Amino acid sequence: MDLLSPDSGTIFWTILTFVVLLLILKKFAWKPILETLENRENQIKEALSQAEQGQKEAEKLLEDQKQLLQKARKESAEIIDESRKSAEKSHKDIVEQAHKEAESVLERARQEITLSKETAISEIKQYAVDLSFMAAQKVIGEAITKEQHLNLIEKSIEQLSQSK
């Protein structure tokens, strides 16, 4: 037997063995192998589909988070601006109230000064009246009435104020 020229019996048995092996493989092995490959292909497709859906959801969530962050930044900026305006208003009100109180204190002080001045002038006038009354008694040597004395003082004061 030569390998380059096989005999017809060997060819027949080789073909028959190949066909039987092919039928056995088709009946017992080919179908389970194809089913396994098909199942694996379906699992891969399903996993890809789920991955795409998960990615879309993640992108949507990311966009929602960006919008929420932007909204929060805007609200915080508004709150800060509002707080700044409120602080400025409070500062202005406090300064204005301090000015009012200071002016009120100054006005009371002026009134007290004016009252004290008028009281002092009144006391000085009374003292001057008493002095002039006593001086007039000593000069004239007799007692003059209080009415005469007041007339003399008023004339003296008028003369003093005109001479200034």
Residue frames as a rotation matrix with the C-alpha (Angstrom) as fourth column:
MET 1
0.573 0.819 0.000 0.00
0.819 -0.573 0.000 0.00
0.000 0.000 -1.000 0.00
ASP 2
-0.572 -0.746 0.339 1.30
0.779 -0.624 -0.060 3.20
0.256 0.230 0.939 -1.03
LEU 3
-0.278 0.459 -0.844 0.23
0.580 -0.620 -0.528 6.50
-0.766 -0.636 -0.094 0.45
LEU 4
-0.695 -0.009 -0.719 0.17
-0.439 -0.786 0.435 8.23
-0.569 0.618 0.543 -2.88
SER 5
-0.520 0.574 -0.632 -2.06
-0.595 0.287 0.750 5.68
0.613 0.767 0.193 -4.46
PRO 6
-0.594 0.354 0.722 -4.59
-0.630 0.353 -0.691 4.51
-0.500 -0.866 0.013 -1.88
ASP 7
-0.952 0.306 0.002 -6.71
0.250 0.773 0.584 1.59
0.178 0.556 -0.812 -2.68
SER 8
-0.444 0.850 0.284 -10.46
-0.259 -0.426 0.867 1.91
0.858 0.311 0.409 -3.14
GLY 9
0.218 0.512 -0.831 -11.35
0.649 0.560 0.515 0.03
0.729 -0.652 -0.210 0.09
THR 10
-0.498 -0.476 -0.725 -9.41
0.857 -0.397 -0.328 2.47
-0.131 -0.785 0.606 2.22
ILE 11
-0.948 0.206 0.241 -11.08
-0.113 -0.930 0.350 5.40
0.296 0.305 0.905 0.47
PHE 12
-0.107 0.975 -0.197 -14.48
0.043 0.203 0.978 3.84
0.993 0.096 -0.064 1.01
TRP 13
0.209 0.160 -0.965 -13.90
0.892 0.373 0.255 3.18
0.400 -0.914 -0.065 4.71
THR 14
-0.788 -0.521 -0.329 -12.40
0.606 -0.753 -0.257 6.63
-0.114 -0.402 0.909 5.24
ILE 15
-0.748 0.585 0.314 -15.40
-0.284 -0.709 0.645 8.30
0.600 0.393 0.697 3.60
LEU 16
0.150 0.842 -0.519 -17.81
0.271 0.470 0.840 6.07
0.951 -0.266 -0.157 5.50
THR 17
-0.157 -0.302 -0.940 -16.05
0.981 0.059 -0.183 6.80
0.111 -0.951 0.287 8.83
PHE 18
-0.971 -0.236 0.028 -16.08
0.235 -0.972 -0.031 10.53
0.035 -0.023 0.999 8.03
VAL 19
-0.425 0.892 0.156 -19.83
-0.277 -0.292 0.915 10.50
0.862 0.345 0.371 7.19
VAL 20
0.254 0.503 -0.826 -20.69
0.634 0.558 0.535 8.45
0.730 -0.660 -0.177 10.32
LEU 21
-0.475 -0.526 -0.706 -18.57
0.875 -0.366 -0.316 10.75
-0.092 -0.768 0.634 12.46
LEU 22
-0.944 0.172 0.282 -20.24
-0.068 -0.937 0.344 13.75
0.323 0.305 0.896 10.83
LEU 23
-0.043 0.990 -0.131 -23.72
-0.032 0.130 0.991 12.30
0.999 0.046 0.026 11.53
ILE 24
0.150 0.031 -0.988 -22.82
0.913 0.380 0.150 11.50
0.380 -0.925 0.029 15.13
LEU 25
-0.791 -0.506 -0.343 -21.37
0.597 -0.761 -0.253 14.98
-0.133 -0.405 0.905 15.63
LYS 26
-0.725 0.590 0.355 -24.43
-0.200 -0.673 0.712 16.54
0.659 0.446 0.606 13.99
LYS 27
0.199 0.881 -0.429 -26.83
0.237 0.382 0.893 14.57
0.951 -0.279 -0.133 16.17
PHE 28
0.524 0.033 -0.851 -25.03
0.819 0.254 0.515 14.86
0.233 -0.967 0.106 19.51
ALA 29
-0.211 -0.757 -0.619 -22.47
0.865 -0.439 0.242 17.67
-0.455 -0.484 0.747 19.45
TRP 30
-0.745 -0.164 0.646 -23.32
0.557 -0.686 0.468 20.20
0.366 0.709 0.603 16.73
LYS 31
0.202 0.929 0.310 -26.74
0.434 -0.369 0.822 21.16
0.878 -0.031 -0.477 18.09
PRO 32
0.683 0.046 -0.729 -25.54
0.723 -0.186 0.665 21.79
-0.105 -0.982 -0.160 21.70
ILE 33
-0.422 -0.892 -0.161 -22.51
0.818 -0.451 0.356 23.72
-0.391 0.018 0.920 20.42
LEU 34
-0.595 0.270 0.757 -24.73
0.461 -0.657 0.597 25.93
0.658 0.704 0.266 18.22
GLU 35
0.541 0.834 -0.109 -27.22
0.530 -0.237 0.814 26.44
0.653 -0.498 -0.570 21.09
THR 36
0.335 -0.512 -0.791 -24.39
0.852 -0.194 0.486 27.41
-0.403 -0.837 0.371 23.44
LEU 37
-0.736 -0.630 0.248 -22.99
0.671 -0.628 0.395 29.85
-0.093 0.457 0.885 20.88
GLU 38
-0.238 0.743 0.625 -26.46
0.414 -0.505 0.758 31.28
0.879 0.439 -0.188 20.26
ASN 39
0.678 0.458 -0.575 -27.09
0.689 -0.127 0.713 31.65
0.254 -0.880 -0.402 24.02
ARG 40
-0.118 -0.827 -0.550 -23.73
0.846 -0.374 0.381 33.36
-0.521 -0.420 0.743 24.46
GLU 41
-0.755 -0.112 0.647 -24.50
0.544 -0.658 0.521 35.70
0.367 0.745 0.557 21.54
ASN 42
0.252 0.935 0.250 -27.89
0.451 -0.342 0.824 36.58
0.856 -0.095 -0.508 23.11
GLN 43
0.562 -0.106 -0.820 -26.27
0.810 -0.132 0.572 37.18
-0.169 -0.986 0.012 26.50
ILE 44
-0.554 -0.828 -0.093 -23.70
0.762 -0.548 0.345 39.48
-0.336 0.120 0.934 24.91
LYS 45
-0.509 0.453 0.732 -26.41
0.423 -0.609 0.671 41.39
0.750 0.651 0.118 23.01
GLU 46
0.581 0.779 -0.235 -28.47
0.557 -0.171 0.812 41.72
0.593 -0.603 -0.534 26.20
ALA 47
0.217 -0.597 -0.773 -25.44
0.876 -0.229 0.423 42.88
-0.430 -0.769 0.473 28.18
LEU 48
-0.786 -0.497 0.367 -24.64
0.616 -0.680 0.398 45.47
0.052 0.539 0.841 25.49
SER 49
-0.087 0.855 0.511 -28.25
0.401 -0.440 0.804 46.66
0.912 0.275 -0.304 25.51
GLN 50
0.705 0.328 -0.628 -28.22
0.689 -0.109 0.717 46.98
0.166 -0.938 -0.303 29.30
ALA 51
-0.240 -0.880 -0.410 -24.89
0.868 -0.383 0.315 48.78
-0.434 -0.281 0.856 29.17
GLU 52
-0.713 0.037 0.701 -26.26
0.467 -0.720 0.513 51.27
0.524 0.693 0.496 26.62
GLN 53
0.375 0.918 0.129 -29.37
0.403 -0.286 0.870 51.80
0.835 -0.274 -0.477 28.73
GLY 54
0.511 -0.269 -0.817 -27.24
0.838 -0.059 0.543 52.25
-0.194 -0.961 0.195 31.86
GLN 55
-0.620 -0.781 0.075 -25.03
0.768 -0.585 0.261 54.75
-0.160 0.219 0.962 30.04
LYS 56
-0.359 0.575 0.735 -28.10
0.348 -0.649 0.677 56.72
0.866 0.499 0.033 28.89
GLU 57
0.690 0.631 -0.355 -29.45
0.528 -0.104 0.843 56.75
0.495 -0.769 -0.405 32.44
ALA 58
0.112 -0.749 -0.654 -26.06
0.917 -0.176 0.358 57.83
-0.383 -0.639 0.667 33.80
GLU 59
-0.756 -0.370 0.540 -25.87
0.594 -0.733 0.332 60.65
0.273 0.572 0.774 31.26
LYS 60
0.118 0.890 0.441 -29.40
0.306 -0.455 0.836 61.74
0.945 0.036 -0.325 32.18
LEU 61
0.707 0.107 -0.699 -28.55
0.702 0.008 0.712 61.67
0.081 -0.994 -0.069 35.88
LEU 62
-0.350 -0.914 -0.206 -25.36
0.896 -0.391 0.211 63.60
-0.273 -0.111 0.956 35.22
GLU 63
-0.592 0.217 0.776 -27.32
0.380 -0.774 0.506 66.25
0.711 0.595 0.375 33.32
ASP 64
0.550 0.834 -0.056 -29.87
0.381 -0.191 0.904 66.42
0.743 -0.518 -0.423 36.16
GLN 65
0.402 -0.489 -0.775 -27.05
0.883 -0.018 0.469 66.82
-0.243 -0.872 0.424 38.68
LYS 66
-0.681 -0.655 0.326 -25.51
0.726 -0.663 0.184 69.61
0.095 0.362 0.927 36.59
GLN 67
-0.174 0.710 0.682 -28.86
0.223 -0.646 0.730 71.41
0.959 0.279 -0.046 36.49
LEU 68
0.746 0.440 -0.500 -29.35
0.546 0.028 0.837 70.99
0.382 -0.898 -0.220 40.23
LEU 69
-0.050 -0.865 -0.500 -25.82
0.951 -0.195 0.242 72.27
-0.306 -0.463 0.832 40.89
GLN 70
-0.721 -0.176 0.671 -26.41
0.498 -0.805 0.324 75.26
0.483 0.567 0.667 38.64
LYS 71
0.289 0.910 0.297 -29.72
0.235 -0.368 0.899 75.97
0.928 -0.190 -0.321 40.38
ALA 72
0.634 -0.113 -0.765 -28.07
0.773 0.104 0.626 75.67
0.009 -0.988 0.153 43.81
ARG 73
-0.505 -0.862 -0.044 -25.29
0.856 -0.507 0.106 78.07
-0.114 0.016 0.993 42.75
LYS 74
-0.472 0.403 0.784 -27.86
0.273 -0.779 0.565 80.55
0.838 0.481 0.257 41.48
GLU 75
0.627 0.763 -0.158 -29.89
0.348 -0.093 0.933 80.31
0.697 -0.639 -0.324 44.69
SER 76
0.312 -0.585 -0.749 -26.79
0.924 0.002 0.383 80.71
-0.222 -0.811 0.541 46.85
ALA 77
-0.720 -0.551 0.422 -25.76
0.653 -0.744 0.141 83.77
0.236 0.377 0.896 44.83
GLU 78
-0.039 0.805 0.592 -29.25
0.148 -0.581 0.800 85.22
0.988 0.118 -0.096 45.34
ILE 79
0.736 0.292 -0.611 -29.10
0.601 0.134 0.788 84.51
0.312 -0.947 -0.077 49.07
ILE 80
-0.197 -0.893 -0.406 -25.67
0.952 -0.273 0.139 86.13
-0.235 -0.359 0.903 49.35
ASP 81
-0.694 -0.011 0.720 -26.86
0.393 -0.844 0.365 89.15
0.603 0.536 0.590 47.38
GLU 82
0.374 0.914 0.156 -29.98
0.220 -0.251 0.943 89.41
0.901 -0.318 -0.295 49.53
SER 83
0.548 -0.249 -0.798 -27.89
0.836 0.146 0.528 89.13
-0.015 -0.957 0.288 52.70
ARG 84
-0.579 -0.812 0.076 -25.51
0.815 -0.577 0.051 91.81
0.002 0.092 0.996 51.47
LYS 85
-0.399 0.517 0.757 -28.42
0.166 -0.771 0.615 94.14
0.902 0.371 0.221 50.68
SER 86
0.667 0.669 -0.328 -29.98
0.398 0.052 0.916 93.44
0.630 -0.742 -0.231 54.08
ALA 87
0.150 -0.710 -0.688 -26.66
0.970 -0.028 0.240 94.15
-0.190 -0.704 0.685 55.81
GLU 88
-0.761 -0.411 0.503 -26.24
0.547 -0.823 0.155 97.39
0.350 0.393 0.851 53.88
LYS 89
0.053 0.871 0.488 -29.79
0.100 -0.490 0.866 98.44
0.994 0.003 -0.113 54.80
SER 90
0.698 0.159 -0.698 -29.22
0.669 0.204 0.715 97.56
0.256 -0.966 0.036 58.46
HIS 91
-0.328 -0.904 -0.274 -25.95
0.936 -0.350 0.035 99.51
-0.128 -0.245 0.961 58.41
LYS 92
-0.650 0.141 0.746 -27.68
0.282 -0.867 0.410 102.48
0.705 0.477 0.524 56.85
ASP 93
0.446 0.894 0.040 -30.54
0.210 -0.148 0.967 102.30
0.870 -0.423 -0.253 59.38
ILE 94
0.456 -0.350 -0.818 -28.13
0.890 0.168 0.424 102.06
-0.011 -0.921 0.388 62.31
VAL 95
-0.665 -0.740 0.099 -26.09
0.746 -0.666 0.028 105.02
0.046 0.093 0.995 61.06
GLU 96
-0.374 0.614 0.695 -29.25
0.126 -0.709 0.694 107.03
0.919 0.347 0.188 60.44
GLN 97
0.676 0.635 -0.373 -30.60
0.420 0.082 0.904 106.23
0.605 -0.768 -0.211 63.90
ALA 98
0.039 -0.749 -0.661 -27.24
0.987 -0.076 0.145 107.15
-0.159 -0.658 0.736 65.47
HIS 99
-0.782 -0.281 0.556 -27.34
0.443 -0.879 0.178 110.50
0.438 0.386 0.812 63.65
LYS 100
0.129 0.921 0.369 -30.88
0.092 -0.381 0.920 111.09
0.987 -0.084 -0.134 64.89
GLU 101
0.669 0.090 -0.737 -29.92
0.705 0.234 0.669 110.22
0.233 -0.968 0.093 68.46
ALA 102
-0.402 -0.883 -0.241 -26.83
0.912 -0.411 -0.012 112.43
-0.088 -0.225 0.970 68.27
GLU 103
-0.629 0.241 0.739 -28.90
0.188 -0.875 0.446 115.29
0.755 0.419 0.505 66.94
SER 104
0.505 0.856 -0.115 -31.47
0.261 -0.024 0.965 114.71
0.823 -0.517 -0.235 69.67
VAL 105
0.329 -0.483 -0.811 -28.73
0.941 0.097 0.324 114.79
-0.078 -0.870 0.487 72.32
LEU 106
-0.740 -0.622 0.257 -27.32
0.654 -0.754 0.060 117.97
0.157 0.212 0.965 70.79
GLU 107
-0.222 0.739 0.636 -30.76
0.088 -0.634 0.768 119.57
0.971 0.227 0.076 70.74
ARG 108
0.709 0.458 -0.537 -31.36
0.536 0.147 0.832 118.67
0.459 -0.877 -0.141 74.38
ALA 109
-0.118 -0.839 -0.530 -27.94
0.976 -0.198 0.095 120.04
-0.185 -0.506 0.842 75.27
ARG 110
-0.739 -0.111 0.665 -28.74
0.381 -0.883 0.276 123.27
0.556 0.457 0.694 73.43
GLN 111
0.277 0.928 0.248 -32.07
0.132 -0.293 0.947 123.52
0.952 -0.229 -0.204 75.24
GLU 112
0.596 -0.124 -0.793 -30.37
0.797 0.210 0.567 122.90
0.096 -0.970 0.224 78.57
ILE 113
-0.545 -0.838 -0.034 -27.71
0.838 -0.545 -0.005 125.49
-0.014 -0.032 0.999 77.74
THR 114
-0.480 0.446 0.756 -30.39
0.147 -0.808 0.570 127.98
0.865 0.385 0.322 76.75
LEU 115
0.614 0.757 -0.223 -32.38
0.304 0.034 0.952 127.26
0.729 -0.652 -0.209 79.92
SER 116
0.256 -0.620 -0.742 -29.25
0.959 0.066 0.276 127.52
-0.122 -0.782 0.611 82.05
LYS 117
-0.721 -0.531 0.446 -28.33
0.621 -0.780 0.075 130.75
0.308 0.330 0.892 80.32
GLU 118
-0.073 0.791 0.607 -31.81
0.036 -0.606 0.795 132.20
0.997 0.080 0.016 80.87
THR 119
0.728 0.306 -0.614 -31.74
0.568 0.233 0.789 131.08
0.384 -0.923 -0.004 84.51
ALA 120
-0.180 -0.886 -0.427 -28.31
0.974 -0.221 0.048 132.62
-0.137 -0.408 0.903 85.00
ILE 121
-0.695 -0.031 0.718 -29.41
0.327 -0.903 0.278 135.85
0.640 0.429 0.638 83.35
SER 122
0.379 0.912 0.159 -32.52
0.139 -0.226 0.964 135.91
0.915 -0.343 -0.212 85.50
GLU 123
0.581 -0.231 -0.780 -30.45
0.813 0.209 0.544 135.34
0.038 -0.950 0.309 88.65
ILE 124
-0.564 -0.824 0.059 -27.96
0.825 -0.565 -0.010 138.01
0.042 0.043 0.998 87.57
LYS 125
-0.340 0.527 0.779 -30.84
0.141 -0.790 0.597 140.42
0.930 0.313 0.195 86.95
GLN 126
0.709 0.644 -0.287 -32.30
0.344 0.039 0.938 139.67
0.615 -0.764 -0.194 90.35
TYR 127
0.194 -0.739 -0.645 -28.90
0.966 0.030 0.256 140.11
-0.170 -0.673 0.720 91.94
ALA 128
-0.714 -0.446 0.540 -28.39
0.587 -0.801 0.115 143.35
0.381 0.399 0.834 90.03
VAL 129
0.147 0.857 0.494 -31.82
0.133 -0.512 0.849 144.53
0.980 -0.059 -0.189 91.16
ASP 130
0.755 0.128 -0.643 -31.02
0.624 0.162 0.765 143.76
0.202 -0.978 0.043 94.74
LEU 131
-0.233 -0.934 -0.272 -27.62
0.955 -0.272 0.114 145.46
-0.180 -0.233 0.956 94.49
SER 132
-0.657 0.001 0.754 -29.00
0.376 -0.866 0.329 148.50
0.653 0.500 0.569 92.78
PHE 133
0.481 0.875 0.057 -31.84
0.290 -0.220 0.931 148.67
0.828 -0.431 -0.360 95.26
MET 134
0.569 -0.336 -0.751 -29.39
0.804 0.035 0.594 148.66
-0.173 -0.941 0.290 98.14
ALA 135
-0.557 -0.816 0.157 -27.11
0.830 -0.536 0.156 151.12
-0.043 0.217 0.975 96.36
ALA 136
-0.282 0.534 0.797 -30.00
0.298 -0.741 0.602 153.43
0.912 0.407 0.049 95.62
GLN 137
0.745 0.563 -0.358 -31.07
0.486 -0.090 0.869 153.35
0.457 -0.822 -0.341 99.26
LYS 138
0.161 -0.770 -0.618 -27.61
0.902 -0.139 0.408 154.26
-0.400 -0.623 0.672 100.38
VAL 139
-0.724 -0.447 0.525 -27.25
0.651 -0.696 0.305 157.02
0.229 0.562 0.795 97.80
ILE 140
-0.153 0.757 0.635 -30.67
0.119 -0.624 0.773 158.52
0.981 0.193 0.005 98.24
GLY 141
-0.935 -0.250 0.253 -30.81
-0.221 -0.148 -0.964 157.78
0.278 -0.957 0.083 101.89
GLU 142
-0.249 0.905 0.346 -34.41
-0.816 -0.003 -0.578 156.76
-0.522 -0.426 0.739 101.78
ALA 143
-0.563 0.119 0.818 -36.27
0.225 0.974 0.013 153.70
-0.795 0.191 -0.575 100.73
ILE 144
-0.541 0.424 -0.726 -37.67
-0.833 -0.390 0.392 153.52
-0.116 0.817 0.564 97.24
THR 145
0.417 0.776 0.473 -40.43
-0.621 0.623 -0.475 151.23
-0.663 -0.096 0.742 96.15
LYS 146
-0.206 -0.458 0.865 -39.75
0.240 0.833 0.499 148.09
-0.949 0.311 -0.061 94.32
GLU 147
0.625 0.527 0.575 -41.60
0.693 -0.036 -0.720 149.42
-0.359 0.849 -0.388 91.28
GLN 148
0.889 -0.374 -0.264 -39.35
-0.418 -0.898 -0.137 152.48
-0.186 0.232 -0.955 91.11
HIS 149
0.029 -0.928 0.371 -36.34
-0.508 0.306 0.805 150.24
-0.861 -0.212 -0.463 91.52
LEU 150
0.050 0.048 0.998 -37.40
0.606 0.792 -0.069 147.95
-0.794 0.608 0.011 88.63
ASN 151
0.940 0.295 0.173 -37.90
0.320 -0.577 -0.751 150.95
-0.122 0.761 -0.637 86.35
LEU 152
0.576 -0.800 -0.169 -34.39
-0.711 -0.592 0.380 152.19
-0.404 -0.099 -0.909 87.17
ILE 153
-0.164 -0.650 0.742 -32.92
-0.124 0.760 0.638 148.73
-0.979 0.013 -0.205 86.42
GLU 154
0.412 0.383 0.827 -34.73
0.719 0.421 -0.553 148.34
-0.560 0.822 -0.102 83.11
LYS 155
0.987 -0.104 -0.125 -33.49
-0.153 -0.852 -0.500 151.76
-0.055 0.513 -0.857 82.01
SER 156
0.242 -0.961 0.132 -29.96
-0.727 -0.089 0.681 150.80
-0.642 -0.261 -0.721 83.01
ILE 157
-0.096 -0.230 0.969 -30.13
0.299 0.922 0.248 147.53
-0.949 0.313 -0.020 81.09
GLU 158
0.780 0.434 0.451 -31.45
0.559 -0.160 -0.814 149.29
-0.281 0.887 -0.367 78.00
GLN 159
0.817 -0.532 -0.223 -28.65
-0.554 -0.831 -0.047 151.79
-0.161 0.162 -0.974 78.18
LEU 160
-0.061 -0.862 0.503 -26.08
-0.483 0.466 0.741 148.97
-0.874 -0.198 -0.445 78.54
SER 161
0.087 0.132 0.987 -27.49
0.600 0.784 -0.157 146.99
-0.795 0.606 -0.011 75.62
GLN 162
0.961 0.243 0.131 -27.57
0.254 -0.594 -0.763 150.11
-0.107 0.767 -0.633 73.40
SER 163
0.585 -0.796 -0.155 -23.99
-0.720 -0.598 0.352 150.95
-0.373 -0.095 -0.923 74.24
LYS 164
-0.005 -0.571 0.821 -22.75
0.062 0.819 0.570 147.52
-0.998 0.054 0.031 73.05
